[in-house]
Amino acid sequence: MVTASPALRKFRRERIVGRYIANPLVALLGRLGLRTTFATELQTMGRKSGRWRAVPVSARFDATGAWVISQHGRRSGWALNVADDPSVRIRQGQRWRSGTARFVPDDDPAERVRTFATSPWLSPLVTATFKALQSDPISVRIDFVD
């Protein structure tokens, strides 16, 4: 009998928590008009359904785009969608931005996540949260096209 790697087991647990607890909670907060810098919505085109699929992500915005971390690498559902169709939409505050996503494997996700904290005091908490939730992180760059 082949046993799953620790990263794969963690991915499976995190997927259940995300799918049934975290994602619905963030979606509910969004419908109520409550926004947070730690969770914004990313929409990808479903590779099977052909419909827009929404998932909460943490993002760091700049003038030309945004950085996000796929905590489970290329095996997460939204990353598989990006690999199939890199056209995405991401909510920046109250505005939807269109962009093109690409994986940046030579970027250091641990270093990148430090830039997500809104203050130096929150940096250790943000870093610890990402570390607890990740199994095989990869940085993703979204370049705005609108």
N, CA, C and O atoms as a GROMACS GRO file, in nm:
protein
  584
    1MET      N    1   0.084  -0.118   0.000
    1MET     CA    2   0.000   0.000   0.000
    1MET      C    3   0.089   0.125   0.000
    1MET      O    4   0.181   0.136   0.081
    2VAL      N    5   0.060   0.218  -0.090
    2VAL     CA    6   0.137   0.341  -0.101
    2VAL      C    7   0.074   0.446  -0.011
    2VAL      O    8  -0.047   0.468  -0.017
    3THR      N    9   0.154   0.511   0.072
    3THR     CA   10   0.102   0.616   0.158
    3THR      C   11   0.130   0.751   0.095
    3THR      O   12   0.230   0.770   0.025
    4ALA      N   13   0.041   0.844   0.121
    4ALA     CA   14   0.056   0.978   0.066
    4ALA      C   15   0.166   1.053   0.139
    4ALA      O   16   0.192   1.030   0.257
    5SER      N   17   0.230   1.144   0.067
    5SER     CA   18   0.335   1.226   0.127
    5SER      C   19   0.273   1.319   0.231
    5SER      O   20   0.153   1.347   0.226
    6PRO      N   21   0.354   1.368   0.326
    6PRO     CA   22   0.300   1.463   0.425
    6PRO      C   23   0.237   1.586   0.359
    6PRO      O   24   0.134   1.636   0.406
    7ALA      N   25   0.298   1.636   0.253
    7ALA     CA   26   0.244   1.754   0.185
    7ALA      C   27   0.108   1.723   0.123
    7ALA      O   28   0.017   1.806   0.128
    8LEU      N   29   0.092   1.604   0.066
    8LEU     CA   30  -0.035   1.567   0.005
    8LEU      C   31  -0.142   1.549   0.112
    8LEU      O   32  -0.257   1.589   0.092
    9ARG      N   33  -0.107   1.488   0.225
    9ARG     CA   34  -0.203   1.472   0.334
    9ARG      C   35  -0.246   1.609   0.388
    9ARG      O   36  -0.365   1.631   0.414
   10LYS      N   37  -0.152   1.700   0.403
   10LYS     CA   38  -0.184   1.834   0.450
   10LYS      C   39  -0.273   1.906   0.349
   10LYS      O   40  -0.369   1.973   0.386
   11PHE      N   41  -0.241   1.891   0.222
   11PHE     CA   42  -0.323   1.952   0.117
   11PHE      C   43  -0.467   1.903   0.126
   11PHE      O   44  -0.560   1.983   0.117
   12ARG      N   45  -0.487   1.774   0.145
   12ARG     CA   46  -0.622   1.719   0.153
   12ARG      C   47  -0.699   1.774   0.272
   12ARG      O   48  -0.817   1.806   0.261
   13ARG      N   49  -0.632   1.786   0.387
   13ARG     CA   50  -0.697   1.843   0.506
   13ARG      C   51  -0.731   1.990   0.482
   13ARG      O   52  -0.843   2.033   0.510
   14GLU      N   53  -0.636   2.065   0.432
   14GLU     CA   54  -0.657   2.208   0.408
   14GLU      C   55  -0.767   2.231   0.304
   14GLU      O   56  -0.842   2.328   0.315
   15ARG      N   57  -0.777   2.144   0.206
   15ARG     CA   58  -0.880   2.160   0.104
   15ARG      C   59  -1.018   2.146   0.165
   15ARG      O   60  -1.111   2.219   0.129
   16ILE      N   61  -1.033   2.054   0.258
   16ILE     CA   62  -1.162   2.036   0.326
   16ILE      C   63  -1.196   2.159   0.410
   16ILE      O   64  -1.309   2.210   0.404
   17VAL      N   65  -1.099   2.207   0.488
   17VAL     CA   66  -1.122   2.327   0.570
   17VAL      C   67  -1.155   2.447   0.481
   17VAL      O   68  -1.249   2.521   0.510
   18GLY      N   69  -1.081   2.465   0.373
   18GLY     CA   70  -1.106   2.577   0.284
   18GLY      C   71  -1.241   2.567   0.216
   18GLY      O   72  -1.316   2.664   0.212
   19ARG      N   73  -1.272   2.451   0.163
   19ARG     CA   74  -1.394   2.433   0.086
   19ARG      C   75  -1.520   2.449   0.170
   19ARG      O   76  -1.619   2.508   0.125
   20TYR      N   77  -1.517   2.398   0.293
   20TYR     CA   78  -1.639   2.394   0.373
   20TYR      C   79  -1.646   2.496   0.485
   20TYR      O   80  -1.754   2.517   0.542
   21ILE      N   81  -1.534   2.562   0.519
   21ILE     CA   82  -1.537   2.659   0.629
   21ILE      C   83  -1.487   2.795   0.582
   21ILE      O   84  -1.563   2.892   0.580
   22ALA      N   85  -1.359   2.804   0.544
   22ALA     CA   86  -1.297   2.933   0.513
   22ALA      C   87  -1.359   3.001   0.390
   22ALA      O   88  -1.397   3.118   0.397
   23ASN      N   89  -1.370   2.930   0.279
   23ASN     CA   90  -1.422   2.991   0.156
   23ASN      C   91  -1.565   3.040   0.173
   23ASN      O   92  -1.595   3.153   0.134
   24PRO      N   93  -1.657   2.959   0.230
   24PRO     CA   94  -1.793   3.010   0.251
   24PRO      C   95  -1.799   3.130   0.346
   24PRO      O   96  -1.880   3.220   0.327
   25LEU      N   97  -1.713   3.130   0.448
   25LEU     CA   98  -1.710   3.242   0.542
   25LEU      C   99  -1.666   3.371   0.473
   25LEU      O  100  -1.727   3.476   0.492
   26VAL      N  101  -1.560   3.364   0.393
   26VAL     CA  102  -1.513   3.482   0.322
   26VAL      C  103  -1.617   3.528   0.220
   26VAL      O  104  -1.638   3.648   0.202
   27ALA      N  105  -1.684   3.433   0.153
   27ALA     CA  106  -1.789   3.470   0.057
   27ALA      C  107  -1.904   3.540   0.128
   27ALA      O  108  -1.958   3.638   0.076
   28LEU      N  109  -1.943   3.492   0.245
   28LEU     CA  110  -2.050   3.556   0.322
   28LEU      C  111  -2.010   3.697   0.362
   28LEU      O  112  -2.090   3.790   0.348
   29LEU      N  113  -1.889   3.714   0.412
   29LEU     CA  114  -1.842   3.848   0.449
   29LEU      C  115  -1.844   3.942   0.329
   29LEU      O  116  -1.879   4.059   0.341
   30GLY      N  117  -1.805   3.890   0.214
   30GLY     CA  118  -1.806   3.970   0.092
   30GLY      C  119  -1.947   4.012   0.053
   30GLY      O  120  -1.968   4.126   0.012
   31ARG      N  121  -2.043   3.920   0.064
   31ARG     CA  122  -2.181   3.954   0.032
   31ARG      C  123  -2.236   4.059   0.129
   31ARG      O  124  -2.322   4.140   0.092
   32LEU      N  125  -2.185   4.058   0.252
   32LEU     CA  126  -2.226   4.158   0.351
   32LEU      C  127  -2.154   4.291   0.332
   32LEU      O  128  -2.182   4.388   0.402
   33GLY      N  129  -2.059   4.294   0.237
   33GLY     CA  130  -1.985   4.417   0.210
   33GLY      C  131  -1.864   4.437   0.298
   33GLY      O  132  -1.804   4.545   0.297
   34LEU      N  133  -1.826   4.335   0.374
   34LEU     CA  134  -1.709   4.344   0.460
   34LEU      C  135  -1.587   4.295   0.385
   34LEU      O  136  -1.583   4.180   0.340
   35ARG      N  137  -1.488   4.380   0.372
   35ARG     CA  138  -1.365   4.346   0.299
   35ARG      C  139  -1.249   4.347   0.396
   35ARG      O  140  -1.248   4.422   0.493
   36THR      N  141  -1.152   4.264   0.369
   36THR     CA  142  -1.031   4.259   0.449
   36THR      C  143  -0.911   4.250   0.358
   36THR      O  144  -0.921   4.199   0.246
   37THR      N  145  -0.798   4.299   0.404
   37THR     CA  146  -0.677   4.290   0.321
   37THR      C  147  -0.622   4.148   0.318
   37THR      O  148  -0.541   4.113   0.233
   38PHE      N  149  -0.668   4.065   0.413
   38PHE     CA  150  -0.616   3.928   0.419
   38PHE      C  151  -0.690   3.832   0.327
   38PHE      O  152  -0.641   3.723   0.300
   39ALA      N  153  -0.807   3.872   0.279
   39ALA     CA  154  -0.882   3.783   0.190
   39ALA      C  155  -0.958   3.866   0.088
   39ALA      O  156  -1.048   3.942   0.123
   40THR      N  157  -0.921   3.849  -0.036
   40THR     CA  158  -0.994   3.910  -0.146
   40THR      C  159  -1.037   3.798  -0.238
   40THR      O  160  -0.991   3.684  -0.223
   41GLU      N  161  -1.123   3.827  -0.332
   41GLU     CA  162  -1.171   3.723  -0.421
   41GLU      C  163  -1.090   3.720  -0.550
   41GLU      O  164  -1.059   3.823  -0.610
   42LEU      N  165  -1.056   3.600  -0.590
   42LEU     CA  166  -0.991   3.576  -0.719
   42LEU      C  167  -1.087   3.490  -0.799
   42LEU      O  168  -1.138   3.390  -0.750
   43GLN      N  169  -1.113   3.529  -0.923
   43GLN     CA  170  -1.197   3.450  -1.011
   43GLN      C  171  -1.112   3.394  -1.124
   43GLN      O  172  -1.036   3.466  -1.190
   44THR      N  173  -1.127   3.265  -1.145
   44THR     CA  174  -1.060   3.196  -1.255
   44THR      C  175  -1.166   3.129  -1.340
   44THR      O  176  -1.276   3.100  -1.292
   45MET      N  177  -1.134   3.104  -1.465
   45MET     CA  178  -1.226   3.032  -1.552
   45MET      C  179  -1.211   2.883  -1.524
   45MET      O  180  -1.101   2.827  -1.536
   46GLY      N  181  -1.322   2.819  -1.488
   46GLY     CA  182  -1.319   2.676  -1.456
   46GLY      C  183  -1.275   2.594  -1.576
   46GLY      O  184  -1.330   2.608  -1.685
   47ARG      N  185  -1.176   2.509  -1.556
   47ARG     CA  186  -1.123   2.430  -1.666
   47ARG      C  187  -1.222   2.323  -1.712
   47ARG      O  188  -1.215   2.278  -1.826
   48LYS      N  189  -1.313   2.281  -1.624
   48LYS     CA  190  -1.414   2.181  -1.660
   48LYS      C  191  -1.548   2.246  -1.689
   48LYS      O  192  -1.615   2.210  -1.786
   49SER      N  193  -1.588   2.341  -1.605
   49SER     CA  194  -1.721   2.401  -1.618
   49SER      C  195  -1.727   2.511  -1.723
   49SER      O  196  -1.832   2.534  -1.783
   50GLY      N  197  -1.613   2.579  -1.746
   50GLY     CA  198  -1.613   2.692  -1.837
   50GLY      C  199  -1.680   2.816  -1.777
   50GLY      O  200  -1.708   2.912  -1.848
   51ARG      N  201  -1.705   2.813  -1.645
   51ARG     CA  202  -1.768   2.927  -1.576
   51ARG      C  203  -1.666   2.988  -1.480
   51ARG      O  204  -1.570   2.923  -1.438
   52TRP      N  205  -1.691   3.115  -1.446
   52TRP     CA  206  -1.605   3.181  -1.349
   52TRP      C  207  -1.619   3.113  -1.214
   52TRP      O  208  -1.730   3.088  -1.167
   53ARG      N  209  -1.506   3.083  -1.151
   53ARG     CA  210  -1.501   3.022  -1.019
   53ARG      C  211  -1.431   3.118  -0.925
   53ARG      O  212  -1.325   3.172  -0.959
   54ALA      N  213  -1.487   3.141  -0.807
   54ALA     CA  214  -1.430   3.235  -0.712
   54ALA      C  215  -1.366   3.162  -0.595
   54ALA      O  216  -1.417   3.060  -0.548
   55VAL      N  217  -1.254   3.216  -0.549
   55VAL     CA  218  -1.184   3.160  -0.435
   55VAL      C  219  -1.121   3.276  -0.357
   55VAL      O  220  -1.071   3.371  -0.418
   56PRO      N  221  -1.124   3.269  -0.224
   56PRO     CA  222  -1.057   3.376  -0.148
   56PRO      C  223  -0.907   3.354  -0.148
   56PRO      O  224  -0.859   3.242  -0.131
   57VAL      N  225  -0.833   3.462  -0.166
   57VAL     CA  226  -0.687   3.459  -0.161
   57VAL      C  227  -0.639   3.584  -0.088
   57VAL      O  228  -0.712   3.683  -0.077
   58SER      N  229  -0.518   3.578  -0.038
   58SER     CA  230  -0.452   3.698   0.013
   58SER      C  231  -0.372   3.755  -0.102
   58SER      O  232  -0.308   3.682  -0.178
   59ALA      N  233  -0.376   3.886  -0.116
   59ALA     CA  234  -0.308   3.950  -0.228
   59ALA      C  235  -0.234   4.074  -0.181
   59ALA      O  236  -0.273   4.141  -0.086
   60ARG      N  237  -0.126   4.100  -0.250
   60ARG     CA  238  -0.050   4.224  -0.228
   60ARG      C  239  -0.054   4.299  -0.360
   60ARG      O  240   0.006   4.256  -0.458
   61PHE      N  241  -0.124   4.413  -0.361
   61PHE     CA  242  -0.143   4.491  -0.483
   61PHE      C  243  -0.032   4.594  -0.499
   61PHE      O  244   0.020   4.647  -0.400
   62ASP      N  245   0.002   4.622  -0.624
   62ASP     CA  246   0.092   4.732  -0.657
   62ASP      C  247   0.032   4.804  -0.778
   62ASP      O  248  -0.082   4.776  -0.815
   63ALA      N  249   0.104   4.894  -0.837
   63ALA     CA  250   0.049   4.978  -0.944
   63ALA      C  251   0.012   4.899  -1.069
   63ALA      O  252  -0.081   4.939  -1.140
   64THR      N  253   0.080   4.790  -1.097
   64THR     CA  254   0.057   4.719  -1.223
   64THR      C  255  -0.007   4.582  -1.206
   64THR      O  256  -0.036   4.515  -1.306
   65GLY      N  257  -0.030   4.539  -1.083
   65GLY     CA  258  -0.087   4.406  -1.065
   65GLY      C  259  -0.093   4.365  -0.920
   65GLY      O  260  -0.101   4.448  -0.830
   66ALA      N  261  -0.088   4.235  -0.899
   66ALA     CA  262  -0.096   4.181  -0.764
   66ALA      C  263  -0.014   4.053  -0.754
   66ALA      O  264   0.008   3.983  -0.852
   67TRP      N  265   0.032   4.026  -0.633
   67TRP     CA  266   0.098   3.900  -0.601
   67TRP      C  267   0.005   3.819  -0.514
   67TRP      O  268  -0.055   3.871  -0.420
   68VAL      N  269  -0.007   3.691  -0.543
   68VAL     CA  270  -0.079   3.598  -0.458
   68VAL      C  271   0.009   3.474  -0.441
   68VAL      O  272   0.101   3.452  -0.519
   69ILE      N  273  -0.021   3.397  -0.340
   69ILE     CA  274   0.052   3.273  -0.316
   69ILE      C  275  -0.046   3.157  -0.329
   69ILE      O  276  -0.149   3.155  -0.262
   70SER      N  277  -0.015   3.063  -0.415
   70SER     CA  278  -0.092   2.939  -0.419
   70SER      C  279  -0.030   2.849  -0.313
   70SER      O  280   0.077   2.791  -0.333
   71GLN      N  281  -0.098   2.838  -0.199
   71GLN     CA  282  -0.041   2.768  -0.085
   71GLN      C  283  -0.017   2.620  -0.111
   71GLN      O  284   0.068   2.558  -0.047
   72HIS      N  285  -0.090   2.564  -0.205
   72HIS     CA  286  -0.073   2.423  -0.238
   72HIS      C  287  -0.013   2.404  -0.377
   72HIS      O  288  -0.032   2.301  -0.442
   73GLY      N  289   0.058   2.506  -0.421
   73GLY     CA  290   0.128   2.497  -0.548
   73GLY      C  291   0.034   2.482  -0.666
   73GLY      O  292  -0.075   2.540  -0.668
   74ARG      N  293   0.077   2.406  -0.762
   74ARG     CA  294   0.000   2.390  -0.885
   74ARG      C  295  -0.112   2.288  -0.872
   74ARG      O  296  -0.185   2.264  -0.968
   75ARG      N  297  -0.128   2.226  -0.753
   75ARG     CA  298  -0.233   2.125  -0.738
   75ARG      C  299  -0.365   2.184  -0.687
   75ARG      O  300  -0.467   2.115  -0.689
   76SER      N  301  -0.364   2.310  -0.641
   76SER     CA  302  -0.490   2.369  -0.596
   76SER      C  303  -0.582   2.390  -0.715
   76SER      O  304  -0.537   2.404  -0.828
   77GLY      N  305  -0.712   2.390  -0.689
   77GLY     CA  306  -0.809   2.403  -0.798
   77GLY      C  307  -0.791   2.529  -0.878
   77GLY      O  308  -0.795   2.526  -1.001
   78TRP      N  309  -0.771   2.643  -0.809
   78TRP     CA  310  -0.758   2.767  -0.885
   78TRP      C  311  -0.628   2.771  -0.963
   78TRP      O  312  -0.622   2.831  -1.070
   79ALA      N  313  -0.522   2.708  -0.912
   79ALA     CA  314  -0.395   2.705  -0.986
   79ALA      C  315  -0.409   2.618  -1.111
   79ALA      O  316  -0.353   2.650  -1.216
   80LEU      N  317  -0.482   2.509  -1.100
   80LEU     CA  318  -0.507   2.425  -1.219
   80LEU      C  319  -0.585   2.505  -1.324
   80LEU      O  320  -0.560   2.494  -1.443
   81ASN      N  321  -0.680   2.587  -1.276
   81ASN     CA  322  -0.756   2.671  -1.369
   81ASN      C  323  -0.665   2.775  -1.436
   81ASN      O  324  -0.677   2.799  -1.556
   82VAL      N  325  -0.575   2.836  -1.359
   82VAL     CA  326  -0.481   2.934  -1.414
   82VAL      C  327  -0.389   2.870  -1.517
   82VAL      O  328  -0.360   2.929  -1.621
   83ALA      N  329  -0.345   2.748  -1.489
   83ALA     CA  330  -0.258   2.678  -1.585
   83ALA      C  331  -0.332   2.655  -1.717
   83ALA      O  332  -0.271   2.658  -1.824
   84ASP      N  333  -0.462   2.633  -1.710
   84ASP     CA  334  -0.543   2.608  -1.829
   84ASP      C  335  -0.580   2.737  -1.900
   84ASP      O  336  -0.581   2.743  -2.023
   85ASP      N  337  -0.612   2.842  -1.823
   85ASP     CA  338  -0.651   2.972  -1.879
   85ASP      C  339  -0.602   3.080  -1.783
   85ASP      O  340  -0.661   3.097  -1.676
   86PRO      N  341  -0.497   3.154  -1.817
   86PRO     CA  342  -0.440   3.251  -1.724
   86PRO      C  343  -0.520   3.381  -1.708
   86PRO      O  344  -0.480   3.466  -1.629
   87SER      N  345  -0.630   3.397  -1.778
   87SER     CA  346  -0.713   3.517  -1.762
   87SER      C  347  -0.788   3.506  -1.629
   87SER      O  348  -0.858   3.408  -1.604
   88VAL      N  349  -0.773   3.608  -1.545
   88VAL     CA  350  -0.836   3.607  -1.413
   88VAL      C  351  -0.899   3.743  -1.386
   88VAL      O  352  -0.875   3.841  -1.457
   89ARG      N  353  -0.981   3.747  -1.281
   89ARG     CA  354  -1.033   3.871  -1.226
   89ARG      C  355  -1.005   3.867  -1.076
   89ARG      O  356  -1.018   3.762  -1.013
   90ILE      N  357  -0.966   3.981  -1.020
   90ILE     CA  358  -0.938   3.989  -0.877
   90ILE      C  359  -1.001   4.116  -0.823
   90ILE      O  360  -0.996   4.222  -0.885
   91ARG      N  361  -1.060   4.103  -0.705
   91ARG     CA  362  -1.123   4.220  -0.642
   91ARG      C  363  -1.019   4.300  -0.567
   91ARG      O  364  -0.950   4.249  -0.479
   92GLN      N  365  -1.009   4.428  -0.604
   92GLN     CA  366  -0.920   4.522  -0.535
   92GLN      C  367  -1.012   4.624  -0.468
   92GLN      O  368  -1.057   4.718  -0.533
   93GLY      N  369  -1.038   4.606  -0.340
   93GLY     CA  370  -1.134   4.690  -0.270
   93GLY      C  371  -1.273   4.661  -0.323
   93GLY      O  372  -1.320   4.547  -0.317
   94GLN      N  373  -1.339   4.763  -0.375
   94GLN     CA  374  -1.475   4.746  -0.432
   94GLN      C  375  -1.472   4.724  -0.584
   94GLN      O  376  -1.577   4.708  -0.646
   95ARG      N  377  -1.354   4.722  -0.642
   95ARG     CA  378  -1.339   4.717  -0.788
   95ARG      C  379  -1.284   4.581  -0.834
   95ARG      O  380  -1.194   4.526  -0.771
   96TRP      N  381  -1.339   4.530  -0.942
   96TRP     CA  382  -1.286   4.410  -1.005
   96TRP      C  383  -1.181   4.450  -1.107
   96TRP      O  384  -1.204   4.541  -1.187
   97ARG      N  385  -1.067   4.383  -1.104
   97ARG     CA  386  -0.959   4.409  -1.201
   97ARG      C  387  -0.937   4.284  -1.283
   97ARG      O  388  -0.936   4.173  -1.229
   98SER      N  389  -0.921   4.300  -1.413
   98SER     CA  390  -0.889   4.188  -1.502
   98SER      C  391  -0.739   4.178  -1.515
   98SER      O  392  -0.668   4.279  -1.516
   99GLY      N  393  -0.691   4.055  -1.526
   99GLY     CA  394  -0.548   4.038  -1.538
   99GLY      C  395  -0.509   3.904  -1.597
   99GLY      O  396  -0.593   3.819  -1.625
  100THR      N  397  -0.380   3.888  -1.614
  100THR     CA  398  -0.322   3.764  -1.662
  100THR      C  399  -0.230   3.710  -1.553
  100THR      O  400  -0.139   3.779  -1.508
  101ALA      N  401  -0.257   3.588  -1.512
  101ALA     CA  402  -0.180   3.526  -1.403
  101ALA      C  403  -0.070   3.437  -1.459
  101ALA      O  404  -0.086   3.374  -1.564
  102ARG      N  405   0.041   3.433  -1.386
  102ARG     CA  406   0.150   3.342  -1.424
  102ARG      C  407   0.222   3.297  -1.298
  102ARG      O  408   0.236   3.372  -1.202
  103PHE      N  409   0.265   3.174  -1.300
  103PHE     CA  410   0.344   3.120  -1.189
  103PHE      C  411   0.485   3.177  -1.196
  103PHE      O  412   0.541   3.194  -1.304
  104VAL      N  413   0.542   3.205  -1.080
  104VAL     CA  414   0.678   3.258  -1.073
  104VAL      C  415   0.757   3.164  -0.981
  104VAL      O  416   0.777   3.195  -0.863
  105PRO      N  417   0.803   3.051  -1.035
  105PRO     CA  418   0.868   2.951  -0.951
  105PRO      C  419   1.000   2.995  -0.891
  105PRO      O  420   1.042   2.940  -0.789
  106ASP      N  421   1.068   3.094  -0.951
  106ASP     CA  422   1.196   3.138  -0.896
  106ASP      C  423   1.180   3.246  -0.788
  106ASP      O  424   1.279   3.290  -0.729
  107ASP      N  425   1.055   3.288  -0.760
  107ASP     CA  426   1.028   3.382  -0.651
  107ASP      C  427   1.019   3.302  -0.520
  107ASP      O  428   0.971   3.189  -0.520
  108ASP      N  429   1.064   3.360  -0.411
  108ASP     CA  430   1.062   3.293  -0.280
  108ASP      C  431   0.929   3.322  -0.211
  108ASP      O  432   0.910   3.434  -0.163
  109PRO      N  433   0.837   3.224  -0.203
  109PRO     CA  434   0.707   3.250  -0.141
  109PRO      C  435   0.718   3.291   0.006
  109PRO      O  436   0.638   3.372   0.052
  110ALA      N  437   0.814   3.238   0.079
  110ALA     CA  438   0.831   3.274   0.220
  110ALA      C  439   0.869   3.422   0.233
  110ALA      O  440   0.820   3.492   0.322
  111GLU      N  441   0.954   3.468   0.145
  111GLU     CA  442   0.992   3.609   0.146
  111GLU      C  443   0.877   3.696   0.094
  111GLU      O  444   0.852   3.805   0.146
  112ARG      N  445   0.809   3.648  -0.008
  112ARG     CA  446   0.697   3.723  -0.067
  112ARG      C  447   0.586   3.745   0.036
  112ARG      O  448   0.528   3.854   0.043
  113VAL      N  449   0.557   3.643   0.116
  113VAL     CA  450   0.446   3.653   0.210
  113VAL      C  451   0.474   3.760   0.317
  113VAL      O  452   0.380   3.815   0.374
  114ARG      N  453   0.598   3.787   0.344
  114ARG     CA  454   0.632   3.893   0.441
  114ARG      C  455   0.583   4.030   0.394
  114ARG      O  456   0.558   4.119   0.475
  115THR      N  457   0.571   4.047   0.263
  115THR     CA  458   0.524   4.176   0.209
  115THR      C  459   0.372   4.191   0.223
  115THR      O  460   0.320   4.300   0.201
  116PHE      N  461   0.301   4.084   0.259
  116PHE     CA  462   0.156   4.089   0.270
  116PHE      C  463   0.109   4.155   0.398
  116PHE      O  464  -0.005   4.202   0.406
  117ALA      N  465   0.193   4.160   0.499
  117ALA     CA  466   0.154   4.220   0.627
  117ALA      C  467   0.136   4.371   0.610
  117ALA      O  468   0.217   4.437   0.545
  118THR      N  469   0.030   4.424   0.670
  118THR     CA  470   0.002   4.566   0.659
  118THR      C  471   0.082   4.650   0.758
  118THR      O  472   0.085   4.773   0.748
  119SER      N  473   0.146   4.584   0.853
  119SER     CA  474   0.234   4.655   0.947
  119SER      C  475   0.343   4.559   0.993
  119SER      O  476   0.324   4.438   0.988
  120PRO      N  477   0.457   4.611   1.039
  120PRO     CA  478   0.565   4.524   1.086
  120PRO      C  479   0.522   4.437   1.205
  120PRO      O  480   0.576   4.328   1.226
  121TRP      N  481   0.427   4.485   1.281
  121TRP     CA  482   0.381   4.409   1.398
  121TRP      C  483   0.302   4.285   1.356
  121TRP      O  484   0.301   4.185   1.427
  122LEU      N  485   0.236   4.293   1.242
  122LEU     CA  486   0.156   4.180   1.194
  122LEU      C  487   0.237   4.079   1.114
  122LEU      O  488   0.190   3.968   1.090
  123SER      N  489   0.355   4.115   1.074
  123SER     CA  490   0.437   4.027   0.990
  123SER      C  491   0.455   3.887   1.048
  123SER      O  492   0.437   3.790   0.974
  124PRO      N  493   0.491   3.871   1.175
  124PRO     CA  494   0.506   3.735   1.229
  124PRO      C  495   0.376   3.654   1.224
  124PRO      O  496   0.379   3.535   1.196
  125LEU      N  497   0.263   3.719   1.250
  125LEU     CA  498   0.134   3.650   1.245
  125LEU      C  499   0.099   3.607   1.103
  125LEU      O  500   0.057   3.494   1.080
  126VAL      N  501   0.118   3.698   1.008
  126VAL     CA  502   0.088   3.666   0.868
  126VAL      C  503   0.178   3.552   0.820
  126VAL      O  504   0.131   3.458   0.756
  127THR      N  505   0.306   3.560   0.851
  127THR     CA  506   0.401   3.456   0.810
  127THR      C  507   0.364   3.322   0.872
  127THR      O  508   0.365   3.220   0.803
  128ALA      N  509   0.330   3.320   1.001
  128ALA     CA  510   0.294   3.195   1.069
  128ALA      C  511   0.166   3.136   1.012
  128ALA      O  512   0.154   3.014   0.997
  129THR      N  513   0.068   3.221   0.980
  129THR     CA  514  -0.057   3.173   0.923
  129THR      C  515  -0.034   3.108   0.788
  129THR      O  516  -0.084   2.998   0.762
  130PHE      N  517   0.042   3.175   0.702
  130PHE     CA  518   0.071   3.117   0.570
  130PHE      C  519   0.145   2.984   0.585
  130PHE      O  520   0.114   2.887   0.516
  131LYS      N  521   0.242   2.981   0.674
  131LYS     CA  522   0.321   2.859   0.693
  131LYS      C  523   0.234   2.743   0.741
  131LYS      O  524   0.252   2.629   0.698
  132ALA      N  525   0.140   2.774   0.830
  132ALA     CA  526   0.052   2.670   0.882
  132ALA      C  527  -0.041   2.613   0.775
  132ALA      O  528  -0.080   2.497   0.782
  133LEU      N  529  -0.077   2.696   0.677
  133LEU     CA  530  -0.176   2.655   0.577
  133LEU      C  531  -0.116   2.602   0.447
  133LEU      O  532  -0.189   2.548   0.364
  134GLN      N  533   0.013   2.615   0.429
  134GLN     CA  534   0.072   2.577   0.300
  134GLN      C  535   0.126   2.435   0.301
  134GLN      O  536   0.162   2.380   0.404
  135SER      N  537   0.128   2.378   0.181
  135SER     CA  538   0.190   2.246   0.165
  135SER      C  539   0.300   2.250   0.059
  135SER      O  540   0.400   2.178   0.071
  136ASP      N  541   0.284   2.331  -0.044
  136ASP     CA  542   0.382   2.338  -0.153
  136ASP      C  543   0.367   2.474  -0.223
  136ASP      O  544   0.327   2.479  -0.339
  137PRO      N  545   0.399   2.584  -0.154
  137PRO     CA  546   0.364   2.717  -0.204
  137PRO      C  547   0.441   2.758  -0.330
  137PRO      O  548   0.555   2.718  -0.352
  138ILE      N  549   0.373   2.838  -0.410
  138ILE     CA  550   0.435   2.898  -0.527
  138ILE      C  551   0.375   3.038  -0.544
  138ILE      O  552   0.256   3.058  -0.523
  139SER      N  553   0.459   3.132  -0.581
  139SER     CA  554   0.414   3.270  -0.605
  139SER      C  555   0.346   3.279  -0.740
  139SER      O  556   0.385   3.213  -0.837
  140VAL      N  557   0.242   3.362  -0.744
  140VAL     CA  558   0.169   3.386  -0.867
  140VAL      C  559   0.160   3.537  -0.888
  140VAL      O  560   0.118   3.610  -0.798
  141ARG      N  561   0.198   3.582  -1.004
  141ARG     CA  562   0.190   3.724  -1.039
  141ARG      C  563   0.071   3.745  -1.130
  141ARG      O  564   0.052   3.672  -1.227
  142ILE      N  565  -0.010   3.844  -1.097
  142ILE     CA  566  -0.123   3.884  -1.180
  142ILE      C  567  -0.091   4.022  -1.234
  142ILE      O  568  -0.077   4.118  -1.158
  143ASP      N  569  -0.079   4.033  -1.366
  143ASP     CA  570  -0.055   4.162  -1.430
  143ASP      C  571  -0.188   4.214  -1.482
  143ASP      O  572  -0.256   4.146  -1.559
  144PHE      N  573  -0.226   4.335  -1.439
  144PHE     CA  574  -0.354   4.392  -1.482
  144PHE      C  575  -0.354   4.420  -1.631
  144PHE      O  576  -0.252   4.460  -1.688
  145VAL      N  577  -0.468   4.397  -1.692
  145VAL     CA  578  -0.484   4.426  -1.835
  145VAL      C  579  -0.592   4.531  -1.858
  145VAL      O  580  -0.614   4.572  -1.972
  146ASP      N  581  -0.658   4.576  -1.752
  146ASP     CA  582  -0.762   4.678  -1.768
  146ASP      C  583  -0.710   4.818  -1.741
  146ASP      O  584  -0.786   4.915  -1.750
   0.00000   0.00000   0.00000
